[in-house]
Amino acid sequence: MSIARIEPYDDYLRVHFTPGEGARHADFHWFWLRHNSDLDRHPVTQERIVCSSELPFEPSPRSVRLSGDSAAVEIDWSDHVEGRTSRYDARWLREYAYAADRAPAPPPPSDPAAITLDASRLEEPLGPLALRTLQRAGALIVRGYGTDTESIIDVFGREGLSVISTHFGRIEDLRTDNTTNSNTDQLGYTDSSIQLHTDQPFLERPPRYQLLHSQRPGTTGGENFVVDGLAAAHHLAEIDRHSFDLLRTVPVTFHRKQKSFERVLVSPLLDFDAPGGFRIRYSYFTLAPHRRPFAEMEAWYRAYNRFAKLVRDERHQYRFLLQAGDFLLYDNWRMLHARTAFTGARWVRGVYFDAT
């Protein structure tokens, strides 16, 4: 028996076996491999002499390779000062494969070209094409449309989307010198970076879609990025079911308090049973202090942080810079969005939509 190839990932190693009886491939957590290595065994009895609790929970392989005859995987561990190599025979790996032929949901996609249209090269009306892209990918970037926001509103109005006014007004002018909106005492009207979040999570029904229409880019910075929260949730369910279950069932409190506006709402972060379909509420700057039983608080933070680490990984983000006349339209029930800090007179217009 031999191994055809190996695929190292952040959290685990995938081993592809040569054709034969049994699993075609199997996934092994790095920690499981480190715990079951031959590095920490008595030289005479070959019994373990180290408990798993003594090992780093996120071990770092120095190198991973196939043996010369492809009959084993060889791993050098960075935590092992002697630099000895662990060897895992193909037959042994197949015998103890606890995740044979696993087909996990992929992590969130990241290629902005897959969701970008050039307004000057459209072969069909923008409205229907945009809604199909939203349904497929959750977000759409349109380059070179022009700076007339009202014309975009008209385009999507013909497709059954209506503008939703909020406590900011009908159209937000997201700029540091704003004089047109109410309740501007929040991060969107500053030049600070804003990490991933969904908008209006403190409302029973947050607006379904948001348009971010660039009127003028900043001098530096101001890059946008979005993440597919639905894809992230499915991926988390495959790699850490306990964390996924906590995010789906544990209610948290969102509290937006401004000079002239206040709302409170209690809800889990992930809601697969919401009217209209999946809904994610995720906003680190409107989260009230968590209140969980003492025995559950650490597990909750581990689950929340696991998801945050997943979506904050740039490999799982669509990242792009909007120039004047470009716009982003995204599904606020599905996607997380963010921006980097900027300098200069950056100006983006924001509009919320919902289906009529």
Solvent accessible surface area in square Angstrom, and as a share of the most:
residue,aa,sasa,rsa
1,M,92,0.41
2,S,32,0.20
3,I,3,0.01
4,A,59,0.45
5,R,126,0.46
6,I,33,0.17
7,E,48,0.21
8,P,80,0.50
9,Y,93,0.35
10,D,93,0.48
11,D,61,0.32
12,Y,24,0.09
13,L,2,0.01
14,R,31,0.11
15,V,0,0.00
16,H,28,0.12
17,F,10,0.04
18,T,40,0.24
19,P,138,0.87
20,G,57,0.55
21,E,161,0.72
22,G,59,0.57
23,A,12,0.09
24,R,178,0.65
25,H,27,0.12
26,A,0,0.00
27,D,5,0.02
28,F,0,0.00
29,H,88,0.39
30,W,17,0.06
31,F,41,0.17
32,W,61,0.21
33,L,2,0.01
34,R,7,0.03
35,H,50,0.22
36,N,26,0.13
37,S,6,0.04
38,D,56,0.29
39,L,9,0.05
40,D,26,0.13
41,R,66,0.24
42,H,72,0.32
43,P,111,0.70
44,V,123,0.71
45,T,75,0.44
46,Q,98,0.44
47,E,111,0.50
48,R,108,0.39
49,I,110,0.56
50,V,36,0.20
51,C,73,0.44
52,S,35,0.22
53,S,95,0.61
54,E,118,0.53
55,L,24,0.12
56,P,61,0.38
57,F,154,0.64
58,E,132,0.59
59,P,12,0.08
60,S,62,0.40
61,P,40,0.25
62,R,133,0.49
63,S,42,0.27
64,V,36,0.20
65,R,100,0.37
66,L,50,0.25
67,S,9,0.05
68,G,92,0.88
69,D,98,0.51
70,S,35,0.23
71,A,29,0.22
72,A,0,0.00
73,V,1,0.00
74,E,34,0.15
75,I,0,0.00
76,D,20,0.10
77,W,0,0.00
78,S,54,0.35
79,D,56,0.29
80,H,21,0.09
81,V,140,0.80
82,E,118,0.53
83,G,35,0.34
84,R,118,0.43
85,T,46,0.27
86,S,0,0.00
87,R,108,0.39
88,Y,5,0.02
89,D,66,0.34
90,A,1,0.01
91,R,155,0.57
92,W,79,0.28
93,L,1,0.00
94,R,35,0.13
95,E,123,0.55
96,Y,108,0.41
97,A,23,0.18
98,Y,100,0.38
99,A,19,0.15
100,A,51,0.39
101,D,55,0.29
102,R,49,0.18
103,A,93,0.72
104,P,33,0.21
105,A,24,0.19
106,P,99,0.63
107,P,55,0.35
108,P,4,0.03
109,P,65,0.41
110,S,44,0.29
111,D,85,0.44
112,P,42,0.27
113,A,74,0.57
114,A,56,0.43
115,I,2,0.01
116,T,44,0.25
117,L,39,0.19
118,D,57,0.30
119,A,26,0.20
120,S,96,0.62
121,R,195,0.71
122,L,52,0.26
123,E,174,0.78
124,E,68,0.31
125,P,96,0.60
126,L,17,0.09
127,G,3,0.03
128,P,49,0.31
129,L,30,0.15
130,A,0,0.00
131,L,47,0.24
132,R,122,0.45
133,T,9,0.05
134,L,5,0.03
135,Q,152,0.68
136,R,147,0.54
137,A,9,0.07
138,G,0,0.00
139,A,0,0.00
140,L,0,0.00
141,I,0,0.00
142,V,0,0.00
143,R,70,0.26
144,G,54,0.52
145,Y,60,0.23
146,G,31,0.30
147,T,72,0.42
148,D,79,0.41
149,T,3,0.02
150,E,75,0.33
151,S,33,0.22
152,I,0,0.00
153,I,16,0.08
154,D,80,0.41
155,V,20,0.11
156,F,0,0.00
157,G,38,0.37
158,R,177,0.65
159,E,61,0.27
160,G,29,0.27
161,L,11,0.05
162,S,42,0.27
163,V,37,0.22
164,I,59,0.30
165,S,75,0.48
166,T,25,0.15
167,H,31,0.14
168,F,8,0.03
169,G,29,0.28
170,R,110,0.40
171,I,20,0.10
172,E,7,0.03
173,D,9,0.05
174,L,23,0.11
175,R,54,0.20
176,T,75,0.44
177,D,87,0.45
178,N,26,0.14
179,T,129,0.75
180,T,96,0.56
181,N,25,0.13
182,S,65,0.42
183,N,27,0.14
184,T,47,0.28
185,D,62,0.32
186,Q,30,0.13
187,L,62,0.31
188,G,8,0.07
189,Y,14,0.05
190,T,51,0.30
191,D,70,0.36
192,S,47,0.30
193,S,63,0.41
194,I,13,0.06
195,Q,55,0.25
196,L,0,0.00
197,H,13,0.06
198,T,3,0.02
199,D,20,0.10
200,Q,8,0.03
201,P,3,0.02
202,F,6,0.03
203,L,44,0.22
204,E,134,0.60
205,R,123,0.45
206,P,4,0.03
207,P,3,0.02
208,R,59,0.22
209,Y,28,0.11
210,Q,4,0.02
211,L,0,0.00
212,L,11,0.06
213,H,0,0.00
214,S,1,0.01
215,Q,25,0.11
216,R,89,0.32
217,P,40,0.25
218,G,16,0.16
219,T,109,0.63
220,T,79,0.46
221,G,40,0.39
222,G,1,0.01
223,E,53,0.24
224,N,7,0.04
225,F,9,0.04
226,V,0,0.00
227,V,0,0.00
228,D,6,0.03
229,G,0,0.00
230,L,43,0.22
231,A,22,0.17
232,A,0,0.00
233,A,0,0.00
234,H,84,0.37
235,H,25,0.11
236,L,0,0.00
237,A,15,0.12
238,E,78,0.35
239,I,35,0.18
240,D,32,0.17
241,R,139,0.51
242,H,118,0.53
243,S,7,0.05
244,F,12,0.05
245,D,42,0.22
246,L,32,0.16
247,L,0,0.00
248,R,88,0.32
249,T,76,0.44
250,V,8,0.05
251,P,66,0.41
252,V,8,0.04
253,T,41,0.24
254,F,0,0.00
255,H,65,0.29
256,R,30,0.11
257,K,141,0.60
258,Q,16,0.07
259,K,185,0.78
260,S,94,0.61
261,F,25,0.10
262,E,79,0.35
263,R,115,0.42
264,V,87,0.50
265,L,20,0.10
266,V,93,0.53
267,S,13,0.09
268,P,35,0.22
269,L,1,0.01
270,L,1,0.00
271,D,43,0.23
272,F,67,0.28
273,D,135,0.70
274,A,9,0.07
275,P,104,0.66
276,G,65,0.62
277,G,34,0.32
278,F,28,0.12
279,R,13,0.05
280,I,3,0.02
281,R,14,0.05
282,Y,2,0.01
283,S,1,0.01
284,Y,79,0.30
285,F,65,0.27
286,T,4,0.02
287,L,38,0.19
288,A,23,0.18
289,P,120,0.75
290,H,35,0.15
291,R,221,0.81
292,R,66,0.24
293,P,71,0.45
294,F,201,0.84
295,A,98,0.76
296,E,74,0.33
297,M,49,0.22
298,E,126,0.56
299,A,25,0.20
300,W,2,0.01
301,Y,98,0.37
302,R,153,0.56
303,A,1,0.01
304,Y,24,0.09
305,N,81,0.42
306,R,73,0.27
307,F,1,0.00
308,A,15,0.11
309,K,137,0.58
310,L,15,0.07
311,V,0,0.00
312,R,101,0.37
313,D,35,0.18
314,E,108,0.48
315,R,144,0.52
316,H,22,0.10
317,Q,5,0.02
318,Y,6,0.02
319,R,59,0.21
320,F,11,0.04
321,L,72,0.36
322,L,6,0.03
323,Q,87,0.39
324,A,54,0.42
325,G,3,0.02
326,D,6,0.03
327,F,0,0.00
328,L,0,0.00
329,L,0,0.00
330,Y,0,0.00
331,D,8,0.04
332,N,2,0.01
333,W,3,0.01
334,R,37,0.14
335,M,0,0.00
336,L,0,0.00
337,H,14,0.06
338,A,3,0.02
339,R,17,0.06
340,T,37,0.21
341,A,51,0.39
342,F,11,0.05
343,T,73,0.43
344,G,42,0.41
345,A,62,0.48
346,R,15,0.05
347,W,58,0.20
348,V,6,0.04
349,R,53,0.19
350,G,1,0.01
351,V,1,0.00
352,Y,7,0.03
353,F,0,0.00
354,D,12,0.06
355,A,64,0.50
356,T,129,0.75
